[in-house]
Amino acid sequence: MLPENVKWEAVFQSIVDTWLPLIGMVAAIVVIAIIVHVVRKKR
């Protein structure tokens, strides 16, 4: 059985705080790479 005193909201919040910036950064890099690729392809 899991201990009931674990605050899952706090755990979830810490996971979100950790992963959201990483995922956002990766997504931004991917978007920039796609834009650069499309711009180069048009020329």
N, CA, C and O atoms as a Tripos MOL2 file, in Angstrom:
@<TRIPOS>MOLECULE
protein
  172   171    43     0     0
PROTEIN
NO_CHARGES

@<TRIPOS>ATOM
      1 N           0.8380   -1.2180    0.0000 N.3       1 MET1
      2 CA          0.0000    0.0000    0.0000 C.3       1 MET1
      3 C           0.8680    1.2600    0.0000 C.2       1 MET1
      4 O           1.9120    1.3180    0.6490 O.2       1 MET1
      5 N           0.4170    2.2390   -0.7270 N.am      2 LEU2
      6 CA          1.1270    3.5130   -0.7410 C.3       2 LEU2
      7 C           0.7920    4.3170    0.5070 C.2       2 LEU2
      8 O          -0.3470    4.2860    0.9740 O.2       2 LEU2
      9 N           1.7640    5.0350    1.0510 N.am      3 PRO3
     10 CA          1.4790    5.8940    2.2090 C.3       3 PRO3
     11 C           0.5260    7.0160    1.8100 C.2       3 PRO3
     12 O           0.6990    7.6520    0.7700 O.2       3 PRO3
     13 N          -0.4830    7.2530    2.6520 N.am      4 GLU4
     14 CA         -1.5020    8.2500    2.3160 C.3       4 GLU4
     15 C          -1.0230    9.6740    2.5460 C.2       4 GLU4
     16 O          -1.6400   10.6250    2.0670 O.2       4 GLU4
     17 N           0.0870    9.8250    3.2840 N.am      5 ASN5
     18 CA          0.5510   11.1810    3.5900 C.3       5 ASN5
     19 C           1.3300   11.8120    2.4320 C.2       5 ASN5
     20 O           1.7100   12.9800    2.5040 O.2       5 ASN5
     21 N           1.5700   11.0360    1.3580 N.am      6 VAL6
     22 CA          2.2450   11.6010    0.1850 C.3       6 VAL6
     23 C           1.2810   12.5450   -0.5190 C.2       6 VAL6
     24 O           0.1650   12.1670   -0.8730 O.2       6 VAL6
     25 N           1.7350   13.7870   -0.7160 N.am      7 LYS7
     26 CA          0.8950   14.7590   -1.4110 C.3       7 LYS7
     27 C           1.1390   14.6210   -2.9110 C.2       7 LYS7
     28 O           2.1300   15.1300   -3.4360 O.2       7 LYS7
     29 N           0.2330   13.9310   -3.5930 N.am      8 TRP8
     30 CA          0.4260   13.6560   -5.0250 C.3       8 TRP8
     31 C           0.3740   14.9230   -5.8530 C.2       8 TRP8
     32 O           1.0060   15.0100   -6.9050 O.2       8 TRP8
     33 N          -0.3840   15.9160   -5.3790 N.am      9 GLU9
     34 CA         -0.4290   17.1910   -6.1010 C.3       9 GLU9
     35 C           0.9510   17.8440   -6.1190 C.2       9 GLU9
     36 O           1.3680   18.4020   -7.1340 O.2       9 GLU9
     37 N           1.6540   17.7710   -4.9890 N.am     10 ALA10
     38 CA          2.9910   18.3550   -4.8960 C.3      10 ALA10
     39 C           3.9750   17.5890   -5.7770 C.2      10 ALA10
     40 O           4.8190   18.1870   -6.4430 O.2      10 ALA10
     41 N           3.8580   16.2620   -5.7740 N.am     11 VAL11
     42 CA          4.7230   15.4250   -6.6110 C.3      11 VAL11
     43 C           4.4860   15.7470   -8.0800 C.2      11 VAL11
     44 O           5.4310   15.9430   -8.8440 O.2      11 VAL11
     45 N           3.2090   15.7990   -8.4680 N.am     12 PHE12
     46 CA          2.8480   16.1040   -9.8530 C.3      12 PHE12
     47 C           3.3520   17.4840  -10.2480 C.2      12 PHE12
     48 O           3.8550   17.6730  -11.3560 O.2      12 PHE12
     49 N           3.2170   18.4570   -9.3350 N.am     13 GLN13
     50 CA          3.6610   19.8240   -9.6060 C.3      13 GLN13
     51 C           5.1680   19.8700   -9.8250 C.2      13 GLN13
     52 O           5.6420   20.5800  -10.7120 O.2      13 GLN13
     53 N           5.9250   19.1190   -9.0260 N.am     14 SER14
     54 CA          7.3790   19.1060   -9.1750 C.3      14 SER14
     55 C           7.7850   18.4600  -10.4990 C.2      14 SER14
     56 O           8.7430   18.8940  -11.1390 O.2      14 SER14
     57 N           7.0500   17.4170  -10.9060 N.am     15 ILE15
     58 CA          7.3220   16.7730  -12.1950 C.3      15 ILE15
     59 C           7.0460   17.7500  -13.3320 C.2      15 ILE15
     60 O           7.8390   17.8670  -14.2660 O.2      15 ILE15
     61 N           5.9160   18.4520  -13.2440 N.am     16 VAL16
     62 CA          5.5560   19.4400  -14.2720 C.3      16 VAL16
     63 C           6.6140   20.5380  -14.3340 C.2      16 VAL16
     64 O           7.0410   20.9330  -15.4190 O.2      16 VAL16
     65 N           7.0400   21.0350  -13.1600 N.am     17 ASP17
     66 CA          8.0420   22.1020  -13.1110 C.3      17 ASP17
     67 C           9.3680   21.6500  -13.7070 C.2      17 ASP17
     68 O          10.0990   22.4550  -14.2840 O.2      17 ASP17
     69 N           9.6820   20.3580  -13.5670 N.am     18 THR18
     70 CA         10.9460   19.8370  -14.0840 C.3      18 THR18
     71 C          10.8790   19.5990  -15.5830 C.2      18 THR18
     72 O          11.7860   19.9910  -16.3170 O.2      18 THR18
     73 N           9.8070   18.9590  -16.0410 N.am     19 TRP19
     74 CA          9.7420   18.4910  -17.4310 C.3      19 TRP19
     75 C           9.2110   19.5180  -18.4020 C.2      19 TRP19
     76 O           9.6000   19.5190  -19.5700 O.2      19 TRP19
     77 N           8.3120   20.4140  -17.9390 N.am     20 LEU20
     78 CA          7.7080   21.3820  -18.8490 C.3      20 LEU20
     79 C           8.7440   22.2640  -19.5540 C.2      20 LEU20
     80 O           8.6540   22.4340  -20.7700 O.2      20 LEU20
     81 N           9.7310   22.8350  -18.8350 N.am     21 PRO21
     82 CA         10.7490   23.6390  -19.5250 C.3      21 PRO21
     83 C          11.5620   22.8180  -20.5220 C.2      21 PRO21
     84 O          11.8990   23.3140  -21.5970 O.2      21 PRO21
     85 N          11.8860   21.5620  -20.1780 N.am     22 LEU22
     86 CA         12.6610   20.7050  -21.0850 C.3      22 LEU22
     87 C          11.8760   20.4100  -22.3490 C.2      22 LEU22
     88 O          12.4020   20.5190  -23.4570 O.2      22 LEU22
     89 N          10.5980   20.0290  -22.1760 N.am     23 ILE23
     90 CA          9.7450   19.7280  -23.3290 C.3      23 ILE23
     91 C           9.5530   20.9860  -24.1760 C.2      23 ILE23
     92 O           9.5930   20.9220  -25.4040 O.2      23 ILE23
     93 N           9.3470   22.1170  -23.5230 N.am     24 GLY24
     94 CA          9.1790   23.3850  -24.2340 C.3      24 GLY24
     95 C          10.4120   23.7490  -25.0350 C.2      24 GLY24
     96 O          10.3030   24.2200  -26.1670 O.2      24 GLY24
     97 N          11.5870   23.5350  -24.4580 N.am     25 MET25
     98 CA         12.8440   23.8420  -25.1400 C.3      25 MET25
     99 C          13.0240   22.9500  -26.3580 C.2      25 MET25
    100 O          13.3830   23.4290  -27.4330 O.2      25 MET25
    101 N          12.7750   21.6500  -26.1950 N.am     26 VAL26
    102 CA         12.8890   20.7010  -27.3080 C.3      26 VAL26
    103 C          11.9030   21.0720  -28.4140 C.2      26 VAL26
    104 O          12.2540   21.0610  -29.5940 O.2      26 VAL26
    105 N          10.6730   21.3990  -28.0310 N.am     27 ALA27
    106 CA          9.6480   21.7810  -29.0070 C.3      27 ALA27
    107 C          10.0730   23.0320  -29.7720 C.2      27 ALA27
    108 O           9.8900   23.1080  -30.9870 O.2      27 ALA27
    109 N          10.6380   24.0120  -29.0680 N.am     28 ALA28
    110 CA         11.0910   25.2490  -29.7040 C.3      28 ALA28
    111 C          12.2030   24.9650  -30.7080 C.2      28 ALA28
    112 O          12.1950   25.5130  -31.8100 O.2      28 ALA28
    113 N          13.1620   24.1100  -30.3360 N.am     29 ILE29
    114 CA         14.2660   23.7450  -31.2290 C.3      29 ILE29
    115 C          13.7280   23.0570  -32.4810 C.2      29 ILE29
    116 O          14.1720   23.3450  -33.5920 O.2      29 ILE29
    117 N          12.7690   22.1460  -32.2980 N.am     30 VAL30
    118 CA         12.1730   21.4280  -33.4330 C.3      30 VAL30
    119 C          11.4660   22.4030  -34.3710 C.2      30 VAL30
    120 O          11.6270   22.3230  -35.5890 O.2      30 VAL30
    121 N          10.6830   23.3220  -33.8050 N.am     31 VAL31
    122 CA          9.9570   24.3120  -34.6150 C.3      31 VAL31
    123 C          10.9320   25.1790  -35.4020 C.2      31 VAL31
    124 O          10.7320   25.4130  -36.5940 O.2      31 VAL31
    125 N          11.9940   25.6600  -34.7360 N.am     32 ILE32
    126 CA         13.0050   26.4900  -35.4010 C.3      32 ILE32
    127 C          13.6760   25.7100  -36.5280 C.2      32 ILE32
    128 O          13.8860   26.2440  -37.6170 O.2      32 ILE32
    129 N          14.0100   24.4480  -36.2660 N.am     33 ALA33
    130 CA         14.6580   23.6080  -37.2790 C.3      33 ALA33
    131 C          13.7560   23.4350  -38.4980 C.2      33 ALA33
    132 O          14.2300   23.4960  -39.6320 O.2      33 ALA33
    133 N          12.4590   23.2190  -38.2720 N.am     34 ILE34
    134 CA         11.5040   23.0600  -39.3800 C.3      34 ILE34
    135 C          11.4070   24.3530  -40.1840 C.2      34 ILE34
    136 O          11.4150   24.3180  -41.4150 O.2      34 ILE34
    137 N          11.3150   25.4930  -39.5030 N.am     35 ILE35
    138 CA         11.2180   26.7890  -40.1840 C.3      35 ILE35
    139 C          12.4630   27.0300  -41.0350 C.2      35 ILE35
    140 O          12.3520   27.4300  -42.1940 O.2      35 ILE35
    141 N          13.6440   26.7910  -40.4680 N.am     36 VAL36
    142 CA         14.9000   26.9800  -41.2030 C.3      36 VAL36
    143 C          14.9290   26.0760  -42.4310 C.2      36 VAL36
    144 O          15.3320   26.5060  -43.5120 O.2      36 VAL36
    145 N          14.5050   24.8320  -42.2660 N.am     37 HIS37
    146 CA         14.4940   23.8670  -43.3720 C.3      37 HIS37
    147 C          13.5600   24.3320  -44.4880 C.2      37 HIS37
    148 O          13.9140   24.2650  -45.6650 O.2      37 HIS37
    149 N          12.3690   24.8040  -44.1180 N.am     38 VAL38
    150 CA         11.3880   25.2710  -45.1120 C.3      38 VAL38
    151 C          11.9150   26.5000  -45.8430 C.2      38 VAL38
    152 O          11.7890   26.6020  -47.0630 O.2      38 VAL38
    153 N          12.5090   27.4380  -45.0940 N.am     39 VAL39
    154 CA         13.0350   28.6690  -45.7030 C.3      39 VAL39
    155 C          14.1560   28.3340  -46.6850 C.2      39 VAL39
    156 O          14.2120   28.9010  -47.7760 O.2      39 VAL39
    157 N          15.0430   27.4220  -46.3100 N.am     40 ARG40
    158 CA         16.1420   27.0300  -47.2020 C.3      40 ARG40
    159 C          15.6190   26.3070  -48.4380 C.2      40 ARG40
    160 O          16.1800   26.4400  -49.5260 O.2      40 ARG40
    161 N          14.5440   25.5420  -48.2680 N.am     41 LYS41
    162 CA         13.9830   24.7670  -49.3790 C.3      41 LYS41
    163 C          13.3600   25.6900  -50.4300 C.2      41 LYS41
    164 O          13.4200   25.4050  -51.6260 O.2      41 LYS41
    165 N          12.7620   26.7990  -49.9760 N.am     42 LYS42
    166 CA         12.1010   27.7330  -50.8960 C.3      42 LYS42
    167 C          13.1090   28.4230  -51.8080 C.2      42 LYS42
    168 O          12.7950   28.7170  -52.9610 O.2      42 LYS42
    169 N          14.3100   28.6850  -51.3110 N.am     43 ARG43
    170 CA         15.3040   29.4120  -52.1030 C.3      43 ARG43
    171 C          15.8950   28.5440  -53.1940 C.2      43 ARG43
    172 O          16.7490   29.0020  -53.9540 O.2      43 ARG43
@<TRIPOS>BOND
     1     1     2 1
     2     2     3 1
     3     3     4 2
     4     3     5 am
     5     5     6 1
     6     6     7 1
     7     7     8 2
     8     7     9 am
     9     9    10 1
    10    10    11 1
    11    11    12 2
    12    11    13 am
    13    13    14 1
    14    14    15 1
    15    15    16 2
    16    15    17 am
    17    17    18 1
    18    18    19 1
    19    19    20 2
    20    19    21 am
    21    21    22 1
    22    22    23 1
    23    23    24 2
    24    23    25 am
    25    25    26 1
    26    26    27 1
    27    27    28 2
    28    27    29 am
    29    29    30 1
    30    30    31 1
    31    31    32 2
    32    31    33 am
    33    33    34 1
    34    34    35 1
    35    35    36 2
    36    35    37 am
    37    37    38 1
    38    38    39 1
    39    39    40 2
    40    39    41 am
    41    41    42 1
    42    42    43 1
    43    43    44 2
    44    43    45 am
    45    45    46 1
    46    46    47 1
    47    47    48 2
    48    47    49 am
    49    49    50 1
    50    50    51 1
    51    51    52 2
    52    51    53 am
    53    53    54 1
    54    54    55 1
    55    55    56 2
    56    55    57 am
    57    57    58 1
    58    58    59 1
    59    59    60 2
    60    59    61 am
    61    61    62 1
    62    62    63 1
    63    63    64 2
    64    63    65 am
    65    65    66 1
    66    66    67 1
    67    67    68 2
    68    67    69 am
    69    69    70 1
    70    70    71 1
    71    71    72 2
    72    71    73 am
    73    73    74 1
    74    74    75 1
    75    75    76 2
    76    75    77 am
    77    77    78 1
    78    78    79 1
    79    79    80 2
    80    79    81 am
    81    81    82 1
    82    82    83 1
    83    83    84 2
    84    83    85 am
    85    85    86 1
    86    86    87 1
    87    87    88 2
    88    87    89 am
    89    89    90 1
    90    90    91 1
    91    91    92 2
    92    91    93 am
    93    93    94 1
    94    94    95 1
    95    95    96 2
    96    95    97 am
    97    97    98 1
    98    98    99 1
    99    99   100 2
   100    99   101 am
   101   101   102 1
   102   102   103 1
   103   103   104 2
   104   103   105 am
   105   105   106 1
   106   106   107 1
   107   107   108 2
   108   107   109 am
   109   109   110 1
   110   110   111 1
   111   111   112 2
   112   111   113 am
   113   113   114 1
   114   114   115 1
   115   115   116 2
   116   115   117 am
   117   117   118 1
   118   118   119 1
   119   119   120 2
   120   119   121 am
   121   121   122 1
   122   122   123 1
   123   123   124 2
   124   123   125 am
   125   125   126 1
   126   126   127 1
   127   127   128 2
   128   127   129 am
   129   129   130 1
   130   130   131 1
   131   131   132 2
   132   131   133 am
   133   133   134 1
   134   134   135 1
   135   135   136 2
   136   135   137 am
   137   137   138 1
   138   138   139 1
   139   139   140 2
   140   139   141 am
   141   141   142 1
   142   142   143 1
   143   143   144 2
   144   143   145 am
   145   145   146 1
   146   146   147 1
   147   147   148 2
   148   147   149 am
   149   149   150 1
   150   150   151 1
   151   151   152 2
   152   151   153 am
   153   153   154 1
   154   154   155 1
   155   155   156 2
   156   155   157 am
   157   157   158 1
   158   158   159 1
   159   159   160 2
   160   159   161 am
   161   161   162 1
   162   162   163 1
   163   163   164 2
   164   163   165 am
   165   165   166 1
   166   166   167 1
   167   167   168 2
   168   167   169 am
   169   169   170 1
   170   170   171 1
   171   171   172 2
@<TRIPOS>SUBSTRUCTURE
     1 MET1         2 RESIDUE 1 A MET
     2 LEU2         6 RESIDUE 1 A LEU
     3 PRO3        10 RESIDUE 1 A PRO
     4 GLU4        14 RESIDUE 1 A GLU
     5 ASN5        18 RESIDUE 1 A ASN
     6 VAL6        22 RESIDUE 1 A VAL
     7 LYS7        26 RESIDUE 1 A LYS
     8 TRP8        30 RESIDUE 1 A TRP
     9 GLU9        34 RESIDUE 1 A GLU
    10 ALA10       38 RESIDUE 1 A ALA
    11 VAL11       42 RESIDUE 1 A VAL
    12 PHE12       46 RESIDUE 1 A PHE
    13 GLN13       50 RESIDUE 1 A GLN
    14 SER14       54 RESIDUE 1 A SER
    15 ILE15       58 RESIDUE 1 A ILE
    16 VAL16       62 RESIDUE 1 A VAL
    17 ASP17       66 RESIDUE 1 A ASP
    18 THR18       70 RESIDUE 1 A THR
    19 TRP19       74 RESIDUE 1 A TRP
    20 LEU20       78 RESIDUE 1 A LEU
    21 PRO21       82 RESIDUE 1 A PRO
    22 LEU22       86 RESIDUE 1 A LEU
    23 ILE23       90 RESIDUE 1 A ILE
    24 GLY24       94 RESIDUE 1 A GLY
    25 MET25       98 RESIDUE 1 A MET
    26 VAL26      102 RESIDUE 1 A VAL
    27 ALA27      106 RESIDUE 1 A ALA
    28 ALA28      110 RESIDUE 1 A ALA
    29 ILE29      114 RESIDUE 1 A ILE
    30 VAL30      118 RESIDUE 1 A VAL
    31 VAL31      122 RESIDUE 1 A VAL
    32 ILE32      126 RESIDUE 1 A ILE
    33 ALA33      130 RESIDUE 1 A ALA
    34 ILE34      134 RESIDUE 1 A ILE
    35 ILE35      138 RESIDUE 1 A ILE
    36 VAL36      142 RESIDUE 1 A VAL
    37 HIS37      146 RESIDUE 1 A HIS
    38 VAL38      150 RESIDUE 1 A VAL
    39 VAL39      154 RESIDUE 1 A VAL
    40 ARG40      158 RESIDUE 1 A ARG
    41 LYS41      162 RESIDUE 1 A LYS
    42 LYS42      166 RESIDUE 1 A LYS
    43 ARG43      170 RESIDUE 1 A ARG
